[in-house]
Amino acid sequence: MGMWQRISLIFRSKANKALDRAEDPRETLDYSYQRQLELLSKVRRGVADVATSRKRVELQINQLEQQSAKLQDQAQKAITMDREDLAREALTRKSGLTTQINDLKTQHAQLQGEEEKLTLAQQRLQAKVEAFRTRKETIKATYTAAEAQTRINEAMSGIGDEMGDVGAAIQRAEDKTAQMQARAGAIDELIASGALDDVSAVSSGDDIARELDAMSSQADVEAELAALKAGSSPQAIEGAETGGAILQAEAEKEGTEGNQA
């Protein structure tokens, strides 16, 4: 297959797809029905034309028959008046009219037969058009209902997908909430059992310990300072150590009272 043939095939296939998407069966049916009505109208005009021609031939036959009858009377009168020549002339003209009348009658019979055929065709075509119209309306109603049902199903499908996403989000939120509640309960149980120290209590204990260490260091400094002032005598050093011990004991006592409070 050549390049141009492939391109032509692709173009036709895409054009057919585009036409399928753009085509509305209801519009196609209405167009077909309109075409059938136009054809039926042409057949009716044909029947009317043939009937008109037949009627015109009938009028001509009647006129010629009247003229033939008049010539017959004239021939009869000529014989009565002993005018055989006039009678012969009248009969000769009557014979010519008789030939025309016979030809017109033949034509009339043909036109009448054609009119009957066209009338029968018109009746059959009209019946088919009426049947097509009924079927057309049925198909259109069915297509419209199917189209509406399809749109409803598509809308419901979209709603279902959206609600499914919302439900999944709610489930995830509930799972996370339950997880956080379980974690909080586990921490409370560990704190109550002593397996996990309370953050506030640990912080408070650390502050007291730091304060006691600071007081102890201050007591040591004061003891050393007193020893230096006393000249580093054993009594002074012992007194200083005693004073430092007393200060440390007081600090520990204050820390114990603070913990009890």
C-alpha positions, 0 to 999 in steps of 0.5 A, spaced: 500 500 500 502 506 497 503 512 502 497 516 499 493 510 499 495 509 507 493 517 508 487 517 504 485 510 508 487 514 515 483 520 513 477 516 511 477 512 518 478 519 522 472 522 518 467 516 519 469 516 526 467 524 526 461 523 523 459 517 527 460 522 533 456 528 530 451 524 527 444 524 531 439 518 529 433 522 530 435 528 525 437 522 520 430 519 521 427 526 520 431 527 514 429 520 511 422 522 512 422 528 509 425 525 503 420 520 503 414 526 503 417 529 497 417 523 493 410 522 495 408 529 493 412 528 486 408 521 485 401 525 487 403 531 482 404 525 477 397 522 478 394 529 478 398 530 471 395 524 468 388 525 471 388 532 468 391 529 461 385 524 461 380 529 463 382 533 457 382 527 452 375 526 455 373 533 453 376 532 446 372 526 445 365 529 447 366 535 443 368 531 437 362 526 438 358 532 439 360 534 432 360 527 429 352 527 431 351 534 428 354 532 422 350 526 422 344 530 423 346 535 417 347 528 412 340 526 414 337 533 412 341 533 406 338 527 404 331 529 406 332 535 401 335 531 396 342 534 396 346 527 396 352 531 395 351 535 402 350 528 405 356 525 402 360 531 405 357 531 412 358 523 412 366 524 410 367 529 415 364 525 420 368 519 418 374 523 419 371 525 426 370 518 428 377 516 426 380 522 431 375 520 436 377 512 436 384 515 437 383 519 443 379 513 446 385 509 445 389 515 448 384 515 454 384 508 455 392 508 456 392 515 460 386 511 465 391 505 465 397 509 467 393 513 472 390 507 476 398 505 476 400 511 479 394 511 484 396 504 486 403 506 487 401 512 491 397 509 495 402 503 497 408 509 498 403 513 502 402 506 506 410 505 507 411 513 509 406 512 514 409 506 517 416 509 517 413 515 520 410 511 526 417 507 526 421 513 526 417 516 532 418 509 536 425 509 535 426 517 536 422 516 543 427 509 545 433 513 543 431 519 547 429 515 553 436 511 552 440 517 552 437 520 558 438 513 562 445 514 559 446 521 562 443 519 569 447 513 569 453 517 568 451 522 573 450 517 578 457 513 576 460 520 578 457 521 584 458 514 586 466 515 585 466 521 589 462 518 595 467 513 594 473 518 595 469 521 601 468 515 604 475 513 604 477 519 606 473 519 612 475 512 614 482 514 614 481 520 618 477 515 623 483 510 623 488 516 625 483 518 630 483 511 633 490 511 633 492 517 636 487 515 642 490 509 643 497 512 643 494 517 648 491 512 652 498 507 652 502 513 654 497 515 660 497 508 662 505 508 662 505 514 666 500 511 671 504 505 672 511 509 673 514 506 667 514 513 664 516 519 668 511 525 667 515 530 663 513 536 668 515 532 674 522 530 671 523 538 669 521 540 677 525 534 680 531 537 675 530 544 677 530 542 685 537 538 684 540 544 680 538 548 686 541 544 691 547 543 687 548 550 687 547 551 695 552 546 696 557 549 692 555 556 695 556 552 702 563 549 700 565 556 698 563 559 704 567 554 708 573 555 704 573 562 705 572 562 712 578 557 713 582 562 709 580 568 714 582 563 720 589 562 717 587 555 715 587 553 723 585 546 724 579 549 729 577 554 723 577 548 718 573 544 722 568 550 724 568 551 717 566 544 715 561 544 720 558 550 718 558 548 711 555 541 713 549 545 717 548 549 710 548 543 706 543 540 711 538 546 711 538 546 703 536 539 703 531 540 708 528 546 704 528 541 698 525 536 701 519 540 704 519 543 697 518 536 694 512 534 699 509 541 697 
